[in-house]
Amino acid sequence: MRGRYKNLFKRIIICVFLIIAVLASSFSVSAASSETFTRVDVPGDTTEIRLSREMYSASSELTSATFGISDPFDGITDIFCNSSGDTYLLCGDESRLWQFNSDYTKCNEIKIINSDGNEENFKGAKGIFCDDNNLLYIADTENQRILITDSKGNVKKILQAPTSELIPDDFLYQPSSVAKDGQGFLYVLSLGCYYGALIYNPQYEFMGFYGSNTVESSALDTLSFLWNKLTSNDEKKSASVKKLPYSFADLCFDPEDFMVTCTGSLSSSVYGNQNVGQIKKISPSGDNILMKRNLKGDFESSSGVDFLEKEKPEGAKVQEIVSVAVSEDNYIFALDKGNGYIYIYDPQCNLLSAFGGGYSGGNRVGVFKTPVALTLNNDSIIVADNEKRSITIFKSTEYGKLIRQAENLFIKGDYLEAKGLWNKVLKMNRNCQLAYRGLSMAYYSEGDYQKALKAAKKALDYSVYDLAWREIVTQYLADNFIAIFIVLILFIGAIVALLLFLKRKNIKLVKNPKTKLYLRVCVHPFDSFEQLKYKKLGSYKIAIAITVLFYIASVLNVIASGFLYSNTLLRNYNALFTLASSVGLLMLWSVCNWLICTMFNGKGTFKDVYVSTCYAISPWVVFLFVKVILSQFLPLSSSGIVTGFQNAVLIFTFFLLCVALIKIHEYDFFKVLITSVVVILMMILVVFVILMCAILIVQFGSFIVSIYEEVVHR
């Protein structure tokens, strides 16, 4: 017996040590890893943040001490890696430039020497670039010039502020970023310049400006502009603030020599709204050609895409993309300085991964304190951090290589070849929505439409789902056309025979006069509403039944519509909101219409208004049920028919409502329109008052709770 307990005790001790070892190992991994997430599309035209497997992992963090250098890397402003793998770290605030070899085993300082043999001072420089000829371009911001040197730091040319008729009189030349395309043209960004990038030809002659952001105007801005034009005076003009477009924060070139730009976040009131379009790809004509593939399979400009987070974690800073780079396979890498995130986007603006972080400290390897720039070295990402005085090297993981390989095949249209890769991706990360999208196209290409439906639903890819569903419906109709046709003929024949039989025998299915009146409303509206008013044939029971059906139909339209016509995330759905937007509006309309029309000599009672309104909206209630049924099998190509039918039903419902108000209030058509406008205004006022009362009640409740807590704690 003692031996048994002794063995049991040993097993418990071993288990405890194993648990501690596992926890310790997991802690050590998490301590060296960064936050990794991605965004997935969800119903409701929005996205959700989900944890993701790492595409890149931090392999090392290099400081001056790593190379035995006594001086720290102070004042880091930019970093760049050339085609040979050499990396240049610009410490512009200290007027120093460091060079690393391709495997980051050596580091040496490059002294910038002018033609007189003296060392140049480029303190305040913010940008560095190295071309294929190993010429270095330093954006010497505070000295308002571009220094062009050889690989050893000998100055070959200095580009001062250009003189041209294209340059505005108040232009301040402060170069902050510089890049060169494959044709030898030099592009320079200047701080605060909203005209775009300055272009120099291969002979370094100024040619003009290229690309720029624009201020997005709303309808309110247009009305404000017209009003200012009509009411402007000298005093008002002097006090007015003009909206200006954002200036670019960084630029680079993709493999096809298109300029890719990023726009930092500015909070000044003179700038327009910049919640979208932070990354753009500029064509030779100056247009943004970076496109985003939406859920319906169409493409939209990235000017309308939000590349940052809509909801920031507690303690996060202002989001600001300050650096951008493009890989050889056209993937875009962007650095958010505020929160330290590195974003990876595919050529269709799909977020593959976001990682890094450090807004709460940045003391671990792979997270940051004040990241200022990133650059690419083949499959590696190098990020420079000013506050940590270091550079961090991220290496591509097996998962990262796999998803990029699969995505490249997908973009090329090699869906079947990418199928096996997508399955491997899903084994590593079940949350990868792009993998389900790739598999849905692969299954569709194979003709396995049922699997394509399932994968497309997980990917929330309406376009592929629609294609597969149409094939299934078409095949079903082709296989069962004769049976469907016979059933349809028999059904129509049965209906006709029943009607003839009832007419011949003079059988009345509906004998209640109030019910008969309701059924005649859509066919004879003028006569029906007149009888409802003067013969008192309106029924509260029927009206309440219609109200209940209206609510049920509204709920089903949201939660039970087919996948192609559904746009609601069920776990976020609130049936009370539907109740307020259906039954609540119906009752509010009835009450307000009765009150307002009473003041305008309307003859209708509340019962008349409520019952006639319910009768008038009956076609719309029926349509909602029909729409739910049709959405179960109609493809998206038929959405135009559904929309047209819906508009026709709305017009007919509006017609019935007008007839009802004309008859019960004894108004003409124009008086109905005028009173309806007043009723709608009153409804808005009532809703506003209700919201204000609700806010006051909540605040008063919080006040009472705070007083109670103070009394209890004391």
N, C-alpha and C positions, 0 to 999 in steps of 0.2 A: 504493500500500500504506500509506504514512504517513497519507494522508487518511482511509483506512478506519479505522485505529486511533485517529486524532484524533476522528472522529465517534463511535466507540464509547466513547472516554473521556468525551466530552461527555454522551452518553446516561447513562453510569454516574453522573456528577456530578449530573445532573438528577434521576435516580431517588433518589439519596441525599437530596437536598434535599427532594423530595416526601415521602419516608418520614419525615424529621425534622419536616416541617410537619404531617403527619397525626398523628404522635405528640404533637406539641406541642398541637395543637388538641384532641385527645382528653384530654390531661392537663388542659387548661384547663377543659374541660366537667366532668370528674370532680371537679375541685377546687371547682367551684361547685355541684355537685349533692350530694344526700344518698343514703344507702343506701335502696333501695327493694326491697321483697320482698312476697310474699303467701304464704298457706298453701293447699295443695291437699290434698284427701282422697286417701288411698292405702289399699289393702286392709290389713286388720288393725285397722280402727277407729281410725286415727291420721292424722296429717297430716305433710306435709313442707314445709319452707321452700324457695321457689323465687324467683329473681330476677324482677322484674316491671318493666314500663314505668311511668314516672312518671304518677300521676294529678294530682299537684300539684308544682310546681317553685317554688323560692325565688326571688322576684322582687327582694326588697330586705331589708336589715337596717337598722333605724332606731335610732339612739342620740340622746342629747341633742345631740351635736355636729352631727348632721344638720340640726337646726333652729336652730343657732347658740346653744344654751343652754349656759351654762358649767357648771351643776350637773348631774352625771350622774344617771341614773335609778337611784339606789341603793335597796336594800331593796324590790324589786318583790315583791308578794304576790299580785296578781290583775289580770285584764284583762277588759273586757266591751265589746261593741259593741251599740248599740241599733238599733232598726228604722230610724232615720234615717241610719245609717252612721257616727255619731260613736263614737269609741272612747275608753274611759276606762282609764287605766293607774294602778293603785293601788300606790303605794310606801308600803305600810303601816308598814314598819319605820322610815321617816323621816317619817311623818305628812304625806305629800304626795300630791296627786291631779292627774294630767295628762289633758288632753283633746286628741284629734286629730280633725281634720275628716275627711270621708269619703274624700278622696283623699290623705290623709296628707302634705299640703303645709304645714299649720300645726299648731302645738302651743302650748298655753297651760296654765298652772297654775290650778287652781280652789282658791281659799281657802275653807275651811269656816268660816262666821261664825255665831255663835249669836245669840240674840235680844238680848243685851246689846251686840252689836257687836264682841265679842271673837273672836279666832281660836281655833277648837277644836283641841285636841290629840288626834289619833286614832292615836297611835303604837302599833303592834302590830296594826292592823286587817288582816284577812285576806281580806275579800270585798267586792266592789262589784257593784251591779246598777243598771240604769236602765230604767224602764218607758216605756210609750208616751206618757205625759204629761211625760216628761223629768224625773221625780222620781228623785233618786239615793238609793240605799240602801247605806250603808256598814256592814259588819259589824265594829264596833269591838271586837275580841276581848278585848284586855287590859283595856279599860274596861267590859266586860260590858254592852254596849248596842248598839242599832241607830240610826245617825244617818240621818234622812230629810231631804233638802235639795232645793231647787229646782236648776235647771240652772246657776245662778250660785253655788251653794254656801251659800245662806242656809238655816239649819236651820229646818225646819218642825215636826219632832216628834222626840222621842227615846224609843225603846222600851227600857225597862229590863227587868230580869229579871221575868218574870210572876209574879204571886201567884195561886195556884190550888191546890185540893185535888188536882189531877192532877199537880202537881209534887212529886217525892220530896223528902224532907227534906235528903238529901245532894246534891241536884242543884246543879251548878256551871254557871252560865250564861256560856258563852264562845262567842258567835256567830262562826262561821268562814265561812259561806257563806249567801247570801240570794238568793231568786228569787221572782217574782210570776207567777201564772197569769193566764189571760185573763179570769177572773171577778173579779180584784182581790184574791184571797187571797194572803197573804204566807207564805212558807215559809222557815224559818231552821234551819240546821244548827248545833249546838253541839259544840265539841270534847269528845270522850270520851262523848258522849251516845249510848247504844245503844237509846234508846226510839224513834228516828226523828226526823223533822223537826217543829219546833214550828210550829203553824198560827195565823195571825192573820187575822181577817175583814177586809173592806175598811175597817172602822172601827178597825182595829188592836187589836181585842180578842182576847185569847188564847183559843183554842178547844180545844187539846189537842195530841196527838202524831199523826203520820201516817207509817205505814210504818216498817219496821225490818228489819234483818237478823236471821236466826235462826241458832242454833248447830246444825250438822248432827251428829246422833248416830249412832254405829255400834252394832253388836251388842255390841262390847266395852265401849262406854260404858254401855250398858244394864246389862250384868252388873256392871260396876264400881259403878254407882249402887245396885243391889240389895245388893251386898256391903257397901257403905258404910252402907246403912241398917241392915243386920243387925249390923254390928260397930262402929257409931259410938259415940263417947264424947266428952266435953267437950274433952279434949286433942286428939283426932283432928280434931274439928270446927274447932278454932282453927287447926290447921296445914293444913287443906284449902284447895285452890285451886279457885275456881268458874270455869267457862268462861263467858265472856260473848260476845255477838255483836259483830261489828265495827261501828264507827260509820261512817256515810257520810262520804266525803271531799268530794264536790261534788254538786250537783243542778242540773237545768235542766228545761224543759218542751218537749215535742214539739208539732207543729202541732195535735194533738187535745187538748192540755192534760193529757196524762198526764205524771207526774213521772218523769224518768229520773235515776238515781243511779249513782254509781261508788263503789267501796270501795277505799281504799288498802290497802297491805300492812302488817300489823303482826306483829311477831315475839314479842310477849309471850306467856308460857305461859298466861295467863288467857284467851286468845282461842282459839276453835276453829279447825279446819282451814279455810283460805280459799284453796284452790287453784283454785276455780271460782266462777262467779257474780259476777265483779267488776262487771258492769254489769247493771242491772235497770230494768224499767219498772213503775211502781207504779200499780195501778188504784185507783178510789175506795174499794174494800173493803180496800185494803192488800196485795193479792196481786200477785205478779210476773207480768205478762202478756207479757213479752218472750219470744218463742219462737224456737227454732232448728230449721230444717228439716234432718232427717238424711238419710242416703243412701237409706233405704227409702221416703222421701216422707212420713214421719210428722213430727210436731212435738214437741219437748221444751222444757221451760222453760230459760231461760238460766241458772237457778240451778245447772245441771249443766254449764255450758259454761266452758271455760278460755279467757279472752280474751287471755292472755299467752303467752309462749314457754315450752315445756317444757324446751328446752335453750338456755341462754344462752351467747353467745360468751365467749371468754376475756377477762377484764378487765371484764366487765359488772357492773353494780351490781344491788342488789335491785330487782326490778320493782315498780312502784307507780303505779297509775292515780290521778292527783290531780285531773284536770279532765275534764269531759265537756260536749259540746254536740251539739245536734240540728238538722239543716238543715230547710228547708221541705218537702223531699221525704222526710223521715223517716230520713235517714242519720245514723248515730251517729259522732261524732268523739271519740276518747279520747286522752289524753296520758299516757304512761308517763314519770314523772319520773326514775326510776332510770336508764333507758337512752336517754331522749330520743326515743322513738319516738312517732309519731302514727299511730293506728289508725283506719281507716275501715271501718265495718260497715254493710251494708245492713239494711233492716227485718227480715230473716230471720236476722240474726247471721252472715252470710257475710262473711269478711274480704275486702274489695276490694283494700286496699293498706295497707302499713305503711312509713313512711319517716321520715327524720330521723336519729336516732342521736346520737352524740357522747359515748358513755361513755368513749372513750379520749382525749378532748381537746376536741372541739367548736369548733375554730378556724376551720372553713370556714363559708361562708354556707349556711344550710339545716340545720346540725347545731347541737347545743346543749351547754351545760355544766351548767346547773341550771335546766331549764324548770320553771315553776311553774303556768302556766295557759294555756289557749287559748280563743279565741272565734271566731265566724264573722261575716264581713261579706259577705253574698250568696255569691258563689262563691270567696271568699278565706278563708284560715285565718290567724289572727294568733296567734302564740305569744310569750309573755313569758318572758324568760330573766333570772333574778336575777343570776347570776354574770357574764354578759356585759353586763348593764345595757342590754339592748336588746329590741326586738320584731322578729320576723321575719314577713314577709308572704309567704304561699304563694298562687300563682295557679293556678287549674285549667287543666290542659293540654287539648289536643284529645282525647287518649285518655281523660282523666278525664271530660270532658263526654260523650263517646260511650258509655262503659261505664255511666254513671249513667242516661243516656237509655234505653239498651237494657234495663237492669235494671228501670227503672220500668215499661216496657211489659210485661216478663215478669211482674212481680208483679201487674199489672192483668189479666193473662191475654191480652194482645194478642201472642200468640206469632208469628204470621205477620208482623205489622207490625215486630216486633223482629228478624226474621230477617236482613234486610239490614244492620242495625246490628251484629249479632253477627259477621257475616262481615267487616265492617270492623275490628272489635275484634281478630279473629284475625290479620288482616294486620299489625296493629301488635304483637300479643303472642300468640305461639303457645302460651304456657303458661297462658292464661286458661281455667281450668276452667269458670267460669260461662258463658263463651261457648259451649262445647260443650253444656252443659246447656240453654241457651236454644235452640240449634239442634236438639237432640234433640226438644224439645217442638214446635218449628216443623215438623220433618219428620213427626212423628207426627200433628200436626194436618192436614197435607197428605195423609196416607195413604202416605207414602214410608217404610215401616217398616224397610227394609234400611238406609237412611241414618240413620234414628232409632237403630237398634241400634249402629251404628258411633260416632255422636256420643255416645250415652249411655254407651258403654263408656269413651270417653276422659274423659267427665265423671264417671265412676264413679257414675252415677245409676241405682240399681237399680230405682227405681219406674218410670221411663220405659222402661228396657230391658225390664222385665217386661210393661208394657202393649204395647209393640211386638212382643215375642216371642209373646205370647198371640194377637195378631192374625195373625201369620205362621203359627203352629201351627194355629189355627182354620181359616184359609183353605186350608192344605195338606190338612187332614183333610177339608174339604168337597169339595175338588177330586179327592181320591184315595180317598174312602171305599170305593167299590165294590172297587177293586183291593186295598186294605188288608184288607177283609173277606174277600175270596176267598183271599188269601195266608194269613191267619190260620186259616181253616177247613181249608185244605189242610195246613197245618203240624200242626194238632191231629189231623187225620185220619191223617197219616203217623205221628205218635207212637203213636196208638192201634193202628194196623195193625201197627207194629213190635212193640209189646208183645204183641199177640195172636199174632203169628207166633212170637216167641220162646217164649211159653208153650206153644203147640201143639207145637212141635218140641223142647220141653224143652232149650233152649239156654241155657247159663249164660255170661253175658258176663264175670263175675268169678269166678275159681276159687280164687284165693289166699285162705285163711281169714282172714289178718290184714286184708287189704283188705276182705273181706266184713264183718268185724266193725266196721271203721271206718264203712262205709256204713250199718250198722244202728244206730249210736249214737243218732241223732236220733229214730228210730222206736221202738226198744226200749232205752232207756238203762239200766235196771236190769239186764237180762239181759246187755247188752253189756259194761258195766263189771265185772260179776261174772266174765264169761269172761276179760276182760283181766287180772283179778287172779289167778284160780285156774288158768286154762289157758295163761297166759303168751302171749296173742295180741296184746299191744301191740307196735307197731313203731316203732323209733327212726327209720327212714327216713321213714315217713309223718309222724311228729311233726316232724322237721326240715323236711320239705317244707311242712307247715302253718306252721311258724315263718317260713320264707322268704316264703311267700305273705302272711302277716300283715304283714310289713314292707313288701312291695311294695304291698299294698292300702292301708296307712297312708300311704305316700308318694304314691300316686296320688290318694288322697282329699284331700290337701293341694294338690298341684300340677296335677292334671288334672280337677278338678271344673268343672262349668259356671260361667259368669260369675256367675250369680245365687246360686250356692251356694259361691263361692270367697271366702275372706277372708284371703288370704296374699299378701304382696309377695314375688314369687319371688326377687328379687335379695338379699333378706334371709333367705331360707329356708336352713336348715341341716339336711341329711339325717341328721346324727349325732344331732340332738335327737330326731328321729322314731325313729331306731334305739334310743335309750335309753328312749323312752316306750312302745315297743312290745315289741321283742325283749328289751330290758333288763329291763323290768318282768315279762315272762313268765318269764325265767330267775330273776330275783330271787325271785318268788313260789314257783317250784318248789323252789329251794334252801331258803328260809326255812320253807316248809311242811313239807318233809321233816325239817328239823332240829327244829322245834318239835313236830311230831306224833310224832317218835321219843321225845321226852321225855314225851309224853302217851300212851304205849303204842300208838301208831299202827302198823299192820301194813304199811303201804305202803313200798316202796323208792323211791329217787330216780327210777328209770325209771318206776315206776307213777305217781308224782306228775306228772312232766313229760309223759309220753305222754297220760295221762288229761286233763290240763289243755289240751293242744293239741287233743285230740279235742273237748273241751267248748266251746272257743272257735271251732270250725269254722263254726257258723252266723253268728257275728259277722264272720268273715273273708269269708264269701260275701256278707254284706250290704254290706260296704265296697265290694266290686267292683260290686255291683248299684247302690249309691248313686251311684258315679262315673258309671255309664251313665245312670241316671235323671236326674242333674243336668244332663245335656247338653240335655235337651229339656223338662223339667218347668218350668212357671212358678212364681213365688213363691206363688201361691194354692194350690199343691199341697204346699207345704212342711209343712203340718199333717199330711197323709197320710204323708209321708216320716218325720216326727218320730214319729208314732204307730207306724209300722212299726218304726222304730229302737228305740223303747222295748219293743215286744213281743219283738224279737230279743234285747235285753239281758236281759229277764226270763227268756227261755227259756235263754239262755247261763248265767245264774246258776243256774237250775234244774239244768242238766246238770252244772255244776261241783259243786253240792251232792251230787248223786247219785254222782258220781265219787268224792268224798272219803268219802262214807258207805261205799261198797263197798270201796275200796282200803285204808282205815284201820279198817274195821269199827267205825265210830262211829254214834251216833244223830244226829239232826238238830241238837239243841241243843249237843252237844259239837262238831259241825262249826262252828257259829256262834262258840262260845267260842274255839276254837283259831284260827279265821280272824281274829278280832280281835287275838289275840296275834301272829299272823303279820304282820298289817298293821303293828302297832307295831314289830315287829322290822325290817320292811322300811324303815320311816322311820328307825330307828336306824342301819341299815346305810348308807343314803343320806347321813345326817348325818356319819357317820364318814368315808365316802369323800370328801365335800366338804371336811371338815376336813383330811384327809390331802393332798388336792390343793392346798389353800391353803398348807399348810406346805411342800409340795414347791416351789411357786412362790416362796414367800418365801425358802426355802433356796437356790434357784437364783439369785435376785436377790442374795442375800448373797455367794454364790460369785463371781458376775460382778463385783460391786463390789470384792471383794478382788483379783480378777485385774486389773481396771482400775487399781487403786491401785498394784499391783506393777509393771505395765507402764509407767505414767506416771512412776514414780519410778526 
